[in-house]
Amino acid sequence: MTHYHHGCRYMPDDFRRQWQNPEIILNKIGLKQGDIFVDIGCGNGYFAIPAAKIVGEKGTIYGLDVNEEAIAELNERAKSADLKNLIITASDAATTCFGEAFADIVFFGIDLHDFVEPSIVLQNAHRMLKANGKLGDLDFKKIHMEFGPPYEIRFSEAKAKELIERAGFITESIEDIPPYNYLIIARPVQLK
Ligand SMILES: C[S@@+](CC[C@H](N)C(=O)[O-])C[C@H]1O[C@@H](n2cnc3c(N)ncnc32)[C@H](O)[C@@H]1O
């Protein structure tokens, strides 16, 4: 099995699809045709590519990742699939905002626990979301497993919820994505 993402060794898609279906998860968050979707820490596009197909020509996917190799791979994948609706940058989520109040959905794909300062990254997500937009945080349950992030750095649902709410969101739902993941959907509270 490929190890975790460090050094751009992402889990193979076919392995991952056995227990984490990107289309089903994006559908649960409510992604639809024409949406603007921001994928924070998009890696090589496990979610960004299916998202680009769902939003279609009238929608746009914004993606960023510090891993330049992964971004290059994602650009190749988009090209092979003839997808022209992705805007992808190799940059740090702590210092990158694609714009203000423009996104329908900001998504964290199994990575909120990876950021040095998740609260800053969440505040950037808040800035990017439209007032009626949604944040989706898919992550690994805090359980012992043979793959995925080390137990110590995993966020429990309660910990992730707390961080998200502290950054100015209200939790709409926390759903079990069996067997390994949970999905938090939250709405931005308008800051005065
Ligand atoms: C577990 S991988 C998930 C990748 C992708 N979301 C997926 O589901 O396949 C976590 C990603 O977060 C990226 N990452 C970590 N810290 C980051 C940061 N400060 N800014 C942007 N990306 C970051 C890593 O490079 C890695 O690609």
PDBQT file of the ligand as one rigid body, heavy atoms in Angstrom, charges set to zero:
ROOT
HETATM    1  C1  LIG A 201      -4.121  13.853   2.800  1.00  0.00    +0.000 C 
HETATM    2  S1  LIG A 201      -3.693  14.865   1.460  1.00  0.00    +0.000 S 
HETATM    3  C2  LIG A 201      -5.318  15.076   0.737  1.00  0.00    +0.000 C 
HETATM    4  C3  LIG A 201      -5.285  15.539  -0.653  1.00  0.00    +0.000 C 
HETATM    5  C4  LIG A 201      -6.655  15.671  -1.314  1.00  0.00    +0.000 C 
HETATM    6  N1  LIG A 201      -7.534  16.572  -0.598  1.00  0.00    +0.000 N 
HETATM    7  C5  LIG A 201      -7.308  14.327  -1.445  1.00  0.00    +0.000 C 
HETATM    8  O1  LIG A 201      -8.381  14.114  -0.863  1.00  0.00    +0.000 OA
HETATM    9  O2  LIG A 201      -6.739  13.485  -2.147  1.00  0.00    +0.000 OA
HETATM   10  C6  LIG A 201      -3.406  16.437   2.266  1.00  0.00    +0.000 C 
HETATM   11  C7  LIG A 201      -2.946  17.518   1.319  1.00  0.00    +0.000 C 
HETATM   12  O3  LIG A 201      -2.825  18.746   2.020  1.00  0.00    +0.000 OA
HETATM   13  C8  LIG A 201      -1.720  19.427   1.448  1.00  0.00    +0.000 C 
HETATM   14  N2  LIG A 201      -1.297  20.478   2.378  1.00  0.00    +0.000 N 
HETATM   15  C9  LIG A 201      -0.737  20.332   3.606  1.00  0.00    +0.000 A 
HETATM   16  N3  LIG A 201      -0.489  21.536   4.150  1.00  0.00    +0.000 NA
HETATM   17  C10 LIG A 201      -0.875  22.463   3.253  1.00  0.00    +0.000 A 
HETATM   18  C11 LIG A 201      -0.887  23.888   3.223  1.00  0.00    +0.000 A 
HETATM   19  N4  LIG A 201      -0.410  24.589   4.246  1.00  0.00    +0.000 N 
HETATM   20  N5  LIG A 201      -1.395  24.503   2.135  1.00  0.00    +0.000 NA
HETATM   21  C12 LIG A 201      -1.876  23.802   1.093  1.00  0.00    +0.000 A 
HETATM   22  N6  LIG A 201      -1.901  22.457   1.062  1.00  0.00    +0.000 NA
HETATM   23  C13 LIG A 201      -1.406  21.792   2.113  1.00  0.00    +0.000 A 
HETATM   24  C14 LIG A 201      -0.696  18.353   1.223  1.00  0.00    +0.000 C 
HETATM   25  O4  LIG A 201       0.306  18.743   0.299  1.00  0.00    +0.000 OA
HETATM   26  C15 LIG A 201      -1.586  17.228   0.702  1.00  0.00    +0.000 C 
HETATM   27  O5  LIG A 201      -1.706  17.245  -0.700  1.00  0.00    +0.000 OA
ENDROOT
TORSDOF 0
